Amino acid sequence: MILFLSVLALIMIASSHSADRKVHEVARLKDEVRELHSRFVEGRSELMGLKKETVVEHRMKEKGIFISEIPPTKIKVKSKK
């Protein structure tokens, strides 16, 4: 009987340790998800800033490309039907 109770106690202790490991793993993964989400939001906001017309215009000026003074015109093609 004592041997049986000892085995049950060992199983219970092992199960408890396994549950604790899983709890710590879940907490670590939650922290990682929060970190990745904050990086995503930061990257998205940085991209929105880079897509602004003034930023694009400034970067193109550095490369020697300027905005056209003549507005674009629409080209219409008539089909021969």
PDB file of N, CA, C and O in Angstrom, chain B, residues numbered from 101:
ATOM      1  N   MET B 101       0.824  -1.195   0.000  1.00  0.00           N
ATOM      2  CA  MET B 101       0.000   0.000   0.000  1.00  0.00           C
ATOM      3  C   MET B 101       0.874   1.267   0.000  1.00  0.00           C
ATOM      4  O   MET B 101       0.580   2.233  -0.704  1.00  0.00           O
ATOM      5  N   ILE B 102       1.947   1.247   0.797  1.00  0.00           N
ATOM      6  CA  ILE B 102       2.844   2.399   0.885  1.00  0.00           C
ATOM      7  C   ILE B 102       3.522   2.633  -0.457  1.00  0.00           C
ATOM      8  O   ILE B 102       3.702   3.776  -0.876  1.00  0.00           O
ATOM      9  N   LEU B 103       3.897   1.555  -1.127  1.00  0.00           N
ATOM     10  CA  LEU B 103       4.526   1.670  -2.435  1.00  0.00           C
ATOM     11  C   LEU B 103       3.553   2.300  -3.442  1.00  0.00           C
ATOM     12  O   LEU B 103       3.952   3.159  -4.228  1.00  0.00           O
ATOM     13  N   PHE B 104       2.312   1.888  -3.422  1.00  0.00           N
ATOM     14  CA  PHE B 104       1.284   2.433  -4.309  1.00  0.00           C
ATOM     15  C   PHE B 104       1.079   3.933  -4.066  1.00  0.00           C
ATOM     16  O   PHE B 104       0.993   4.716  -5.012  1.00  0.00           O
ATOM     17  N   LEU B 105       1.000   4.323  -2.792  1.00  0.00           N
ATOM     18  CA  LEU B 105       0.825   5.734  -2.453  1.00  0.00           C
ATOM     19  C   LEU B 105       2.051   6.553  -2.853  1.00  0.00           C
ATOM     20  O   LEU B 105       1.925   7.707  -3.263  1.00  0.00           O
ATOM     21  N   SER B 106       3.236   5.954  -2.732  1.00  0.00           N
ATOM     22  CA  SER B 106       4.461   6.653  -3.135  1.00  0.00           C
ATOM     23  C   SER B 106       4.464   6.901  -4.645  1.00  0.00           C
ATOM     24  O   SER B 106       4.838   7.982  -5.100  1.00  0.00           O
ATOM     25  N   VAL B 107       4.043   5.891  -5.420  1.00  0.00           N
ATOM     26  CA  VAL B 107       3.979   6.046  -6.873  1.00  0.00           C
ATOM     27  C   VAL B 107       2.970   7.127  -7.242  1.00  0.00           C
ATOM     28  O   VAL B 107       3.233   7.956  -8.113  1.00  0.00           O
ATOM     29  N   LEU B 108       1.826   7.118  -6.586  1.00  0.00           N
ATOM     30  CA  LEU B 108       0.813   8.156  -6.842  1.00  0.00           C
ATOM     31  C   LEU B 108       1.343   9.545  -6.498  1.00  0.00           C
ATOM     32  O   LEU B 108       1.065  10.506  -7.216  1.00  0.00           O
ATOM     33  N   ALA B 109       2.091   9.660  -5.427  1.00  0.00           N
ATOM     34  CA  ALA B 109       2.671  10.949  -5.031  1.00  0.00           C
ATOM     35  C   ALA B 109       3.686  11.416  -6.065  1.00  0.00           C
ATOM     36  O   ALA B 109       3.727  12.597  -6.410  1.00  0.00           O
ATOM     37  N   LEU B 110       4.505  10.491  -6.559  1.00  0.00           N
ATOM     38  CA  LEU B 110       5.476  10.849  -7.595  1.00  0.00           C
ATOM     39  C   LEU B 110       4.784  11.301  -8.879  1.00  0.00           C
ATOM     40  O   LEU B 110       5.207  12.264  -9.519  1.00  0.00           O
ATOM     41  N   ILE B 111       3.728  10.603  -9.243  1.00  0.00           N
ATOM     42  CA  ILE B 111       2.965  10.993 -10.438  1.00  0.00           C
ATOM     43  C   ILE B 111       2.350  12.374 -10.245  1.00  0.00           C
ATOM     44  O   ILE B 111       2.359  13.194 -11.164  1.00  0.00           O
ATOM     45  N   MET B 112       1.816  12.632  -9.056  1.00  0.00           N
ATOM     46  CA  MET B 112       1.213  13.928  -8.774  1.00  0.00           C
ATOM     47  C   MET B 112       2.264  15.043  -8.821  1.00  0.00           C
ATOM     48  O   MET B 112       1.989  16.120  -9.351  1.00  0.00           O
ATOM     49  N   ILE B 113       3.447  14.807  -8.282  1.00  0.00           N
ATOM     50  CA  ILE B 113       4.519  15.809  -8.307  1.00  0.00           C
ATOM     51  C   ILE B 113       4.966  16.069  -9.734  1.00  0.00           C
ATOM     52  O   ILE B 113       5.156  17.222 -10.121  1.00  0.00           O
ATOM     53  N   ALA B 114       5.138  15.008 -10.525  1.00  0.00           N
ATOM     54  CA  ALA B 114       5.549  15.167 -11.919  1.00  0.00           C
ATOM     55  C   ALA B 114       4.489  15.948 -12.710  1.00  0.00           C
ATOM     56  O   ALA B 114       4.823  16.802 -13.530  1.00  0.00           O
ATOM     57  N   SER B 115       3.243  15.655 -12.461  1.00  0.00           N
ATOM     58  CA  SER B 115       2.158  16.360 -13.132  1.00  0.00           C
ATOM     59  C   SER B 115       2.149  17.840 -12.760  1.00  0.00           C
ATOM     60  O   SER B 115       1.918  18.699 -13.611  1.00  0.00           O
ATOM     61  N   SER B 116       2.400  18.131 -11.496  1.00  0.00           N
ATOM     62  CA  SER B 116       2.442  19.516 -11.033  1.00  0.00           C
ATOM     63  C   SER B 116       3.586  20.280 -11.694  1.00  0.00           C
ATOM     64  O   SER B 116       3.413  21.426 -12.109  1.00  0.00           O
ATOM     65  N   HIS B 117       4.756  19.645 -11.791  1.00  0.00           N
ATOM     66  CA  HIS B 117       5.901  20.294 -12.438  1.00  0.00           C
ATOM     67  C   HIS B 117       5.620  20.535 -13.919  1.00  0.00           C
ATOM     68  O   HIS B 117       5.976  21.579 -14.466  1.00  0.00           O
ATOM     69  N   SER B 118       4.985  19.572 -14.551  1.00  0.00           N
ATOM     70  CA  SER B 118       4.645  19.713 -15.968  1.00  0.00           C
ATOM     71  C   SER B 118       3.671  20.881 -16.167  1.00  0.00           C
ATOM     72  O   SER B 118       3.826  21.664 -17.104  1.00  0.00           O
ATOM     73  N   ALA B 119       2.688  20.996 -15.306  1.00  0.00           N
ATOM     74  CA  ALA B 119       1.721  22.100 -15.399  1.00  0.00           C
ATOM     75  C   ALA B 119       2.419  23.443 -15.182  1.00  0.00           C
ATOM     76  O   ALA B 119       2.123  24.413 -15.881  1.00  0.00           O
ATOM     77  N   ASP B 120       3.342  23.507 -14.222  1.00  0.00           N
ATOM     78  CA  ASP B 120       4.089  24.751 -13.979  1.00  0.00           C
ATOM     79  C   ASP B 120       4.911  25.148 -15.195  1.00  0.00           C
ATOM     80  O   ASP B 120       4.954  26.321 -15.566  1.00  0.00           O
ATOM     81  N   ARG B 121       5.576  24.152 -15.828  1.00  0.00           N
ATOM     82  CA  ARG B 121       6.351  24.445 -17.034  1.00  0.00           C
ATOM     83  C   ARG B 121       5.455  25.007 -18.130  1.00  0.00           C
ATOM     84  O   ARG B 121       5.833  25.949 -18.827  1.00  0.00           O
ATOM     85  N   LYS B 122       4.280  24.433 -18.279  1.00  0.00           N
ATOM     86  CA  LYS B 122       3.358  24.914 -19.313  1.00  0.00           C
ATOM     87  C   LYS B 122       2.869  26.328 -19.015  1.00  0.00           C
ATOM     88  O   LYS B 122       2.708  27.136 -19.930  1.00  0.00           O
ATOM     89  N   VAL B 123       2.636  26.623 -17.760  1.00  0.00           N
ATOM     90  CA  VAL B 123       2.207  27.972 -17.380  1.00  0.00           C
ATOM     91  C   VAL B 123       3.294  28.988 -17.704  1.00  0.00           C
ATOM     92  O   VAL B 123       3.008  30.066 -18.223  1.00  0.00           O
ATOM     93  N   HIS B 124       4.540  28.642 -17.398  1.00  0.00           N
ATOM     94  CA  HIS B 124       5.658  29.545 -17.704  1.00  0.00           C
ATOM     95  C   HIS B 124       5.830  29.713 -19.211  1.00  0.00           C
ATOM     96  O   HIS B 124       6.125  30.809 -19.687  1.00  0.00           O
ATOM     97  N   GLU B 125       5.646  28.624 -19.962  1.00  0.00           N
ATOM     98  CA  GLU B 125       5.759  28.697 -21.420  1.00  0.00           C
ATOM     99  C   GLU B 125       4.668  29.598 -22.006  1.00  0.00           C
ATOM    100  O   GLU B 125       4.939  30.391 -22.908  1.00  0.00           O
ATOM    101  N   VAL B 126       3.451  29.481 -21.506  1.00  0.00           N
ATOM    102  CA  VAL B 126       2.353  30.325 -21.972  1.00  0.00           C
ATOM    103  C   VAL B 126       2.642  31.793 -21.654  1.00  0.00           C
ATOM    104  O   VAL B 126       2.393  32.661 -22.491  1.00  0.00           O
ATOM    105  N   ALA B 127       3.152  32.076 -20.485  1.00  0.00           N
ATOM    106  CA  ALA B 127       3.482  33.461 -20.121  1.00  0.00           C
ATOM    107  C   ALA B 127       4.585  34.012 -21.018  1.00  0.00           C
ATOM    108  O   ALA B 127       4.527  35.171 -21.431  1.00  0.00           O
ATOM    109  N   ARG B 128       5.592  33.188 -21.324  1.00  0.00           N
ATOM    110  CA  ARG B 128       6.675  33.614 -22.205  1.00  0.00           C
ATOM    111  C   ARG B 128       6.143  33.897 -23.614  1.00  0.00           C
ATOM    112  O   ARG B 128       6.530  34.880 -24.246  1.00  0.00           O
ATOM    113  N   LEU B 129       5.261  33.032 -24.093  1.00  0.00           N
ATOM    114  CA  LEU B 129       4.696  33.231 -25.429  1.00  0.00           C
ATOM    115  C   LEU B 129       3.809  34.470 -25.490  1.00  0.00           C
ATOM    116  O   LEU B 129       3.786  35.165 -26.506  1.00  0.00           O
ATOM    117  N   LYS B 130       3.084  34.751 -24.419  1.00  0.00           N
ATOM    118  CA  LYS B 130       2.264  35.970 -24.379  1.00  0.00           C
ATOM    119  C   LYS B 130       3.141  37.214 -24.446  1.00  0.00           C
ATOM    120  O   LYS B 130       2.819  38.175 -25.145  1.00  0.00           O
ATOM    121  N   ASP B 131       4.250  37.187 -23.716  1.00  0.00           N
ATOM    122  CA  ASP B 131       5.180  38.317 -23.769  1.00  0.00           C
ATOM    123  C   ASP B 131       5.748  38.481 -25.173  1.00  0.00           C
ATOM    124  O   ASP B 131       5.894  39.600 -25.665  1.00  0.00           O
ATOM    125  N   GLU B 132       6.067  37.365 -25.811  1.00  0.00           N
ATOM    126  CA  GLU B 132       6.606  37.416 -27.169  1.00  0.00           C
ATOM    127  C   GLU B 132       5.577  37.972 -28.148  1.00  0.00           C
ATOM    128  O   GLU B 132       5.915  38.747 -29.042  1.00  0.00           O
ATOM    129  N   VAL B 133       4.322  37.573 -27.973  1.00  0.00           N
ATOM    130  CA  VAL B 133       3.258  38.091 -28.841  1.00  0.00           C
ATOM    131  C   VAL B 133       3.103  39.592 -28.641  1.00  0.00           C
ATOM    132  O   VAL B 133       2.954  40.332 -29.614  1.00  0.00           O
ATOM    133  N   ARG B 134       3.136  40.049 -27.402  1.00  0.00           N
ATOM    134  CA  ARG B 134       3.039  41.489 -27.136  1.00  0.00           C
ATOM    135  C   ARG B 134       4.194  42.248 -27.789  1.00  0.00           C
ATOM    136  O   ARG B 134       3.993  43.315 -28.370  1.00  0.00           O
ATOM    137  N   GLU B 135       5.402  41.693 -27.691  1.00  0.00           N
ATOM    138  CA  GLU B 135       6.579  42.327 -28.290  1.00  0.00           C
ATOM    139  C   GLU B 135       6.447  42.391 -29.814  1.00  0.00           C
ATOM    140  O   GLU B 135       6.721  43.425 -30.424  1.00  0.00           O
ATOM    141  N   LEU B 136       6.031  41.293 -30.413  1.00  0.00           N
ATOM    142  CA  LEU B 136       5.881  41.268 -31.870  1.00  0.00           C
ATOM    143  C   LEU B 136       4.772  42.208 -32.335  1.00  0.00           C
ATOM    144  O   LEU B 136       4.895  42.849 -33.379  1.00  0.00           O
ATOM    145  N   HIS B 137       3.702  42.289 -31.568  1.00  0.00           N
ATOM    146  CA  HIS B 137       2.614  43.205 -31.929  1.00  0.00           C
ATOM    147  C   HIS B 137       3.084  44.658 -31.854  1.00  0.00           C
ATOM    148  O   HIS B 137       2.753  45.470 -32.718  1.00  0.00           O
ATOM    149  N   SER B 138       3.852  44.977 -30.821  1.00  0.00           N
ATOM    150  CA  SER B 138       4.331  46.357 -30.703  1.00  0.00           C
ATOM    151  C   SER B 138       5.311  46.680 -31.832  1.00  0.00           C
ATOM    152  O   SER B 138       5.325  47.804 -32.334  1.00  0.00           O
ATOM    153  N   ARG B 139       6.137  45.695 -32.239  1.00  0.00           N
ATOM    154  CA  ARG B 139       7.030  45.915 -33.382  1.00  0.00           C
ATOM    155  C   ARG B 139       6.237  46.120 -34.665  1.00  0.00           C
ATOM    156  O   ARG B 139       6.594  46.954 -35.498  1.00  0.00           O
ATOM    157  N   PHE B 140       5.161  45.356 -34.820  1.00  0.00           N
ATOM    158  CA  PHE B 140       4.312  45.488 -36.001  1.00  0.00           C
ATOM    159  C   PHE B 140       3.688  46.881 -36.061  1.00  0.00           C
ATOM    160  O   PHE B 140       3.704  47.525 -37.110  1.00  0.00           O
ATOM    161  N   VAL B 141       3.142  47.343 -34.943  1.00  0.00           N
ATOM    162  CA  VAL B 141       2.508  48.660 -34.902  1.00  0.00           C
ATOM    163  C   VAL B 141       3.543  49.746 -35.170  1.00  0.00           C
ATOM    164  O   VAL B 141       3.264  50.708 -35.886  1.00  0.00           O
ATOM    165  N   GLU B 142       4.729  49.598 -34.602  1.00  0.00           N
ATOM    166  CA  GLU B 142       5.793  50.577 -34.828  1.00  0.00           C
ATOM    167  C   GLU B 142       6.209  50.601 -36.301  1.00  0.00           C
ATOM    168  O   GLU B 142       6.395  51.671 -36.880  1.00  0.00           O
ATOM    169  N   GLY B 143       6.349  49.442 -36.890  1.00  0.00           N
ATOM    170  CA  GLY B 143       6.710  49.371 -38.309  1.00  0.00           C
ATOM    171  C   GLY B 143       5.638  49.952 -39.209  1.00  0.00           C
ATOM    172  O   GLY B 143       5.940  50.628 -40.193  1.00  0.00           O
ATOM    173  N   ARG B 144       4.374  49.685 -38.866  1.00  0.00           N
ATOM    174  CA  ARG B 144       3.272  50.216 -39.667  1.00  0.00           C
ATOM    175  C   ARG B 144       3.218  51.733 -39.575  1.00  0.00           C
ATOM    176  O   ARG B 144       2.988  52.403 -40.582  1.00  0.00           O
ATOM    177  N   SER B 145       3.427  52.281 -38.392  1.00  0.00           N
ATOM    178  CA  SER B 145       3.394  53.741 -38.256  1.00  0.00           C
ATOM    179  C   SER B 145       4.585  54.376 -38.974  1.00  0.00           C
ATOM    180  O   SER B 145       4.459  55.454 -39.555  1.00  0.00           O
ATOM    181  N   GLU B 146       5.752  53.704 -38.934  1.00  0.00           N
ATOM    182  CA  GLU B 146       6.908  54.218 -39.656  1.00  0.00           C
ATOM    183  C   GLU B 146       6.652  54.197 -41.162  1.00  0.00           C
ATOM    184  O   GLU B 146       7.021  55.134 -41.869  1.00  0.00           O
ATOM    185  N   LEU B 147       6.028  53.141 -41.646  1.00  0.00           N
ATOM    186  CA  LEU B 147       5.692  53.060 -43.064  1.00  0.00           C
ATOM    187  C   LEU B 147       4.712  54.149 -43.466  1.00  0.00           C
ATOM    188  O   LEU B 147       4.847  54.740 -44.537  1.00  0.00           O
ATOM    189  N   MET B 148       3.730  54.420 -42.620  1.00  0.00           N
ATOM    190  CA  MET B 148       2.770  55.483 -42.922  1.00  0.00           C
ATOM    191  C   MET B 148       3.490  56.827 -43.016  1.00  0.00           C
ATOM    192  O   MET B 148       3.148  57.659 -43.856  1.00  0.00           O
ATOM    193  N   GLY B 149       4.476  57.037 -42.164  1.00  0.00           N
ATOM    194  CA  GLY B 149       5.244  58.279 -42.226  1.00  0.00           C
ATOM    195  C   GLY B 149       6.070  58.369 -43.492  1.00  0.00           C
ATOM    196  O   GLY B 149       6.209  59.445 -44.073  1.00  0.00           O
ATOM    197  N   LEU B 150       6.630  57.222 -43.931  1.00  0.00           N
ATOM    198  CA  LEU B 150       7.453  57.227 -45.136  1.00  0.00           C
ATOM    199  C   LEU B 150       6.623  57.399 -46.407  1.00  0.00           C
ATOM    200  O   LEU B 150       7.149  57.831 -47.432  1.00  0.00           O
ATOM    201  N   LYS B 151       5.335  57.066 -46.350  1.00  0.00           N
ATOM    202  CA  LYS B 151       4.483  57.174 -47.524  1.00  0.00           C
ATOM    203  C   LYS B 151       3.928  58.581 -47.727  1.00  0.00           C
ATOM    204  O   LYS B 151       3.282  58.846 -48.741  1.00  0.00           O
ATOM    205  N   LYS B 152       4.168  59.476 -46.788  1.00  0.00           N
ATOM    206  CA  LYS B 152       3.664  60.842 -46.930  1.00  0.00           C
ATOM    207  C   LYS B 152       4.306  61.516 -48.127  1.00  0.00           C
ATOM    208  O   LYS B 152       5.477  61.291 -48.433  1.00  0.00           O
ATOM    209  N   GLU B 153       3.527  62.342 -48.796  1.00  0.00           N
ATOM    210  CA  GLU B 153       4.000  62.990 -50.016  1.00  0.00           C
ATOM    211  C   GLU B 153       5.230  63.857 -49.764  1.00  0.00           C
ATOM    212  O   GLU B 153       6.146  63.880 -50.586  1.00  0.00           O
ATOM    213  N   THR B 154       5.259  64.559 -48.653  1.00  0.00           N
ATOM    214  CA  THR B 154       6.389  65.446 -48.384  1.00  0.00           C
ATOM    215  C   THR B 154       7.678  64.652 -48.176  1.00  0.00           C
ATOM    216  O   THR B 154       8.748  65.072 -48.618  1.00  0.00           O
ATOM    217  N   VAL B 155       7.575  63.506 -47.504  1.00  0.00           N
ATOM    218  CA  VAL B 155       8.763  62.680 -47.268  1.00  0.00           C
ATOM    219  C   VAL B 155       9.265  62.108 -48.588  1.00  0.00           C
ATOM    220  O   VAL B 155      10.467  62.112 -48.855  1.00  0.00           O
ATOM    221  N   VAL B 156       8.339  61.616 -49.417  1.00  0.00           N
ATOM    222  CA  VAL B 156       8.719  61.069 -50.713  1.00  0.00           C
ATOM    223  C   VAL B 156       9.349  62.165 -51.573  1.00  0.00           C
ATOM    224  O   VAL B 156      10.366  61.937 -52.229  1.00  0.00           O
ATOM    225  N   GLU B 157       8.746  63.351 -51.568  1.00  0.00           N
ATOM    226  CA  GLU B 157       9.264  64.472 -52.354  1.00  0.00           C
ATOM    227  C   GLU B 157      10.683  64.826 -51.905  1.00  0.00           C
ATOM    228  O   GLU B 157      11.558  65.053 -52.741  1.00  0.00           O
ATOM    229  N   HIS B 158      10.911  64.875 -50.608  1.00  0.00           N
ATOM    230  CA  HIS B 158      12.233  65.214 -50.078  1.00  0.00           C
ATOM    231  C   HIS B 158      13.270  64.168 -50.488  1.00  0.00           C
ATOM    232  O   HIS B 158      14.382  64.519 -50.884  1.00  0.00           O
ATOM    233  N   ARG B 159      12.916  62.909 -50.396  1.00  0.00           N
ATOM    234  CA  ARG B 159      13.864  61.851 -50.768  1.00  0.00           C
ATOM    235  C   ARG B 159      14.156  61.867 -52.262  1.00  0.00           C
ATOM    236  O   ARG B 159      15.282  61.584 -52.673  1.00  0.00           O
ATOM    237  N   MET B 160      13.167  62.190 -53.070  1.00  0.00           N
ATOM    238  CA  MET B 160      13.391  62.253 -54.508  1.00  0.00           C
ATOM    239  C   MET B 160      14.266  63.456 -54.874  1.00  0.00           C
ATOM    240  O   MET B 160      15.070  63.382 -55.803  1.00  0.00           O
ATOM    241  N   LYS B 161      14.106  64.568 -54.139  1.00  0.00           N
ATOM    242  CA  LYS B 161      14.961  65.733 -54.382  1.00  0.00           C
ATOM    243  C   LYS B 161      16.419  65.398 -54.116  1.00  0.00           C
ATOM    244  O   LYS B 161      17.307  65.876 -54.823  1.00  0.00           O
ATOM    245  N   GLU B 162      16.673  64.578 -53.099  1.00  0.00           N
ATOM    246  CA  GLU B 162      18.040  64.162 -52.790  1.00  0.00           C
ATOM    247  C   GLU B 162      18.649  63.375 -53.949  1.00  0.00           C
ATOM    248  O   GLU B 162      19.862  63.409 -54.158  1.00  0.00           O
ATOM    249  N   LYS B 163      17.806  62.668 -54.700  1.00  0.00           N
ATOM    250  CA  LYS B 163      18.286  61.862 -55.826  1.00  0.00           C
ATOM    251  C   LYS B 163      18.237  62.627 -57.152  1.00  0.00           C
ATOM    252  O   LYS B 163      18.625  62.098 -58.194  1.00  0.00           O
ATOM    253  N   GLY B 164      17.760  63.871 -57.106  1.00  0.00           N
ATOM    254  CA  GLY B 164      17.723  64.691 -58.311  1.00  0.00           C
ATOM    255  C   GLY B 164      16.438  64.566 -59.104  1.00  0.00           C
ATOM    256  O   GLY B 164      16.394  64.973 -60.265  1.00  0.00           O
ATOM    257  N   ILE B 165      15.396  64.016 -58.513  1.00  0.00           N
ATOM    258  CA  ILE B 165      14.104  63.883 -59.185  1.00  0.00           C
ATOM    259  C   ILE B 165      13.150  64.889 -58.558  1.00  0.00           C
ATOM    260  O   ILE B 165      12.995  64.935 -57.338  1.00  0.00           O
ATOM    261  N   PHE B 166      12.506  65.703 -59.411  1.00  0.00           N
ATOM    262  CA  PHE B 166      11.618  66.747 -58.910  1.00  0.00           C
ATOM    263  C   PHE B 166      10.188  66.520 -59.387  1.00  0.00           C
ATOM    264  O   PHE B 166       9.947  65.780 -60.341  1.00  0.00           O
ATOM    265  N   ILE B 167       9.253  67.162 -58.715  1.00  0.00           N
ATOM    266  CA  ILE B 167       7.848  67.075 -59.102  1.00  0.00           C
ATOM    267  C   ILE B 167       7.640  67.888 -60.371  1.00  0.00           C
ATOM    268  O   ILE B 167       8.180  68.984 -60.521  1.00  0.00           O
ATOM    269  N   SER B 168       6.853  67.336 -61.276  1.00  0.00           N
ATOM    270  CA  SER B 168       6.586  68.008 -62.547  1.00  0.00           C
ATOM    271  C   SER B 168       5.722  69.243 -62.316  1.00  0.00           C
ATOM    272  O   SER B 168       4.786  69.227 -61.517  1.00  0.00           O
ATOM    273  N   GLU B 169       6.059  70.310 -63.032  1.00  0.00           N
ATOM    274  CA  GLU B 169       5.270  71.538 -62.947  1.00  0.00           C
ATOM    275  C   GLU B 169       4.019  71.434 -63.816  1.00  0.00           C
ATOM    276  O   GLU B 169       3.024  72.115 -63.569  1.00  0.00           O
ATOM    277  N   ILE B 170       4.077  70.582 -64.830  1.00  0.00           N
ATOM    278  CA  ILE B 170       2.940  70.399 -65.746  1.00  0.00           C
ATOM    279  C   ILE B 170       2.064  69.273 -65.206  1.00  0.00           C
ATOM    280  O   ILE B 170       2.550  68.165 -64.977  1.00  0.00           O
ATOM    281  N   PRO B 171       0.781  69.548 -65.000  1.00  0.00           N
ATOM    282  CA  PRO B 171      -0.084  68.496 -64.483  1.00  0.00           C
ATOM    283  C   PRO B 171      -0.275  67.387 -65.530  1.00  0.00           C
ATOM    284  O   PRO B 171      -0.187  67.654 -66.728  1.00  0.00           O
ATOM    285  N   PRO B 172      -0.529  66.174 -65.100  1.00  0.00           N
ATOM    286  CA  PRO B 172      -0.715  65.076 -66.044  1.00  0.00           C
ATOM    287  C   PRO B 172      -1.996  65.256 -66.860  1.00  0.00           C
ATOM    288  O   PRO B 172      -2.972  65.837 -66.387  1.00  0.00           O
ATOM    289  N   THR B 173      -1.973  64.749 -68.087  1.00  0.00           N
ATOM    290  CA  THR B 173      -3.168  64.815 -68.925  1.00  0.00           C
ATOM    291  C   THR B 173      -3.652  63.402 -69.175  1.00  0.00           C
ATOM    292  O   THR B 173      -2.872  62.450 -69.199  1.00  0.00           O
ATOM    293  N   LYS B 174      -4.947  63.291 -69.360  1.00  0.00           N
ATOM    294  CA  LYS B 174      -5.549  61.981 -69.585  1.00  0.00           C
ATOM    295  C   LYS B 174      -5.524  61.672 -71.071  1.00  0.00           C
ATOM    296  O   LYS B 174      -5.914  62.500 -71.894  1.00  0.00           O
ATOM    297  N   ILE B 175      -5.072  60.497 -71.401  1.00  0.00           N
ATOM    298  CA  ILE B 175      -5.019  60.075 -72.802  1.00  0.00           C
ATOM    299  C   ILE B 175      -6.212  59.182 -73.074  1.00  0.00           C
ATOM    300  O   ILE B 175      -6.427  58.186 -72.384  1.00  0.00           O
ATOM    301  N   LYS B 176      -6.993  59.549 -74.092  1.00  0.00           N
ATOM    302  CA  LYS B 176      -8.172  58.745 -74.467  1.00  0.00           C
ATOM    303  C   LYS B 176      -7.887  58.045 -75.775  1.00  0.00           C
ATOM    304  O   LYS B 176      -7.449  58.671 -76.740  1.00  0.00           O
ATOM    305  N   VAL B 177      -8.131  56.758 -75.810  1.00  0.00           N
ATOM    306  CA  VAL B 177      -7.935  55.975 -77.015  1.00  0.00           C
ATOM    307  C   VAL B 177      -9.306  55.532 -77.514  1.00  0.00           C
ATOM    308  O   VAL B 177     -10.073  54.894 -76.793  1.00  0.00           O
ATOM    309  N   LYS B 178      -9.597  55.887 -78.773  1.00  0.00           N
ATOM    310  CA  LYS B 178     -10.882  55.509 -79.348  1.00  0.00           C
ATOM    311  C   LYS B 178     -10.711  54.194 -80.094  1.00  0.00           C
ATOM    312  O   LYS B 178      -9.767  54.020 -80.865  1.00  0.00           O
ATOM    313  N   SER B 179     -11.621  53.289 -79.858  1.00  0.00           N
ATOM    314  CA  SER B 179     -11.536  51.992 -80.556  1.00  0.00           C
ATOM    315  C   SER B 179     -12.143  52.128 -81.949  1.00  0.00           C
ATOM    316  O   SER B 179     -12.996  52.983 -82.185  1.00  0.00           O
ATOM    317  N   LYS B 180     -11.698  51.281 -82.859  1.00  0.00           N
ATOM    318  CA  LYS B 180     -12.149  51.311 -84.253  1.00  0.00           C
ATOM    319  C   LYS B 180     -13.223  50.250 -84.494  1.00  0.00           C
ATOM    320  O   LYS B 180     -13.008  49.327 -85.279  1.00  0.00           O
ATOM    321  N   LYS B 181     -14.337  50.365 -83.853  1.00  0.00           N
ATOM    322  CA  LYS B 181     -15.416  49.391 -84.031  1.00  0.00           C
ATOM    323  C   LYS B 181     -16.467  49.881 -84.968  1.00  0.00           C
ATOM    324  O   LYS B 181     -17.444  49.177 -85.223  1.00  0.00           O
TER     325      LYS B 181
END
